[in-house]
Structures are given as structure tokens and as C-alpha cells.
Amino acid sequence: MINTIKWMSTFLVLAGILLTNLNLYPFNIFIHGFGAVGWTFAGYMSSDKAIMTNFGLQIPIFIIGYINYFMS
């Protein structure tokens, strides 16, 4: 199950990067954000602190993007 979460999250992160390059805001922050949450969960389940740090710290950054989008 963890491998499935990792692959789905990888697809979402890469799709979010593509959407950013295509300037498709706000879809990019939502798609990439879901990928970051998935990777954080996979890191937690496998006790991988490096993955939890990398993707877990992206989540507050995406929250700022969500707030910025909905407040403007």
C-alpha cells in the first residue's frame, strides 16, 4: 500500500510542477499539495524522517498559497 501511495503522490507532485510551468494557477498548488500530503503520509508510515521533513514542510507553504488564492 505504501508503494501505491508513493507512486500516486509522485504523479501528483510532477503534475503540479507541470501545471506550474504551464501557469495553471491555482490547480498547480492543489495538485502538488495533495502529492506532498501523500508523501508526508508515506514518510510517516515508513518512519522516514527525511521524507517527512521535505514534504511536511511543503504543506504550510501550500497552505499559504491556498489562503492567498481564497483571500484575493
VENBEL-V455655 format. One line per field, one symbol per residue. ss: DSSP state (a for helix, b for strand, c for the rest). phi: phi as a letter, one per 40 degrees, with the letter a starting at -180 (. if undefined). burial: 1 if it has 24 or more other C-alpha atoms within 12 Angstrom, else 0. Layout:
BEGIN
ss: ???
phi: ???
burial: ???
END
This chain:
BEGIN
ss: caaaaaaaaaaaaaaaaaaaacccccaaaaaaaaaaaaaaaaaaacccaaaaaaaaaaaaaaaaaaaaaaac
phi: .cccccccccdcccccccccccfbccdccccccccccccccccccbfccccccdccccdccccdcccdcccb
burial: 000011001101101110000000011111111111111111100000000000110110010000000000
END
